[in-house]
Amino acid sequence: MGGTQKTAISGPRRLGLNSRCLTIVLAALMLLGIVLPDRALAQSATGAISGIVTDAQGGVVPNAEVAATNTQTRVITTTKTNESGVYNLPYLRLGTYEVRITAPGLKATVVTGVVVDQANISRVDRTLELGNVTESITVEANRAASPTGEHDLRC
């Protein structure tokens, strides 16, 4: 019998890819997995709080302690203001926060009800008054979205 033999093609050649092309694609995907930081991939599930801290005379307050407490989980995230009085708390879990700002020789300020939304920045600017460190001022945040996607919580 003079039949014709059929050879089954499987693997990358069946898909029209040669092994060199497949190797390059796999290497590129692995490189992307190594190069991209985890936080960049998780940005859509987080938000941030930022702002400027000033004193009653309008001067910036460098090195002020800023602590944001998630009211559901009680997890506290802290930072300090820079030399321009600016602070940023990135990559916060979504939820409602209490923000406490303290600096030596100034009254502490507590802002409650700060909502952190997905991929947004909630802005909390505060002016600290002269006073004892044991004194504090509590402010309930009112949430107003700005056209830039930031929440502006200024007093």
C-alpha positions, 0 to 999 in steps of 0.5 A: 500500500502506497499511503501518504503519511501525515505529520501532526504539527504542535507547539509554537510552529502550529501557531505560526511562531518560531521558537526565537520569537516565542523566547523574545516575547516571554523574556519581554513579559518577564522583564515587565514583571520585574521592572514594574513596581507592585505599587504601580499595579495597585494604584487603582485600588488605592488613594492618597491624602496630601496637603500643606500645613501653615501657621497662623501668620501664613508661614509654612510648618516644616517637620510637622507630624501627620498621621492618618488613621483608617477608621475601619481598620485602625491602621495608622500611616504617618509622615512629616511635612517637608521644608515647604510644609507639604505632606503626602500620604500615598497608597492608602486603602480606600475608606474613611480616615481621621487625620491628626497634624501636630507640631511643637508649640502649636495646637494639634488639629484633627480632621475626621471624615476624610474619604479616600476614593479610588485613584484620587487625592483627598486634600487636607490643608490646615493652619495650626494655631499657637498653643500647648501641644495638649490642646487640639482642634477637631474639624469634620471634613466636608467632601467636595470634589474638584474638577481635577479629581481631588477632594478639597478639604480646606478650612 
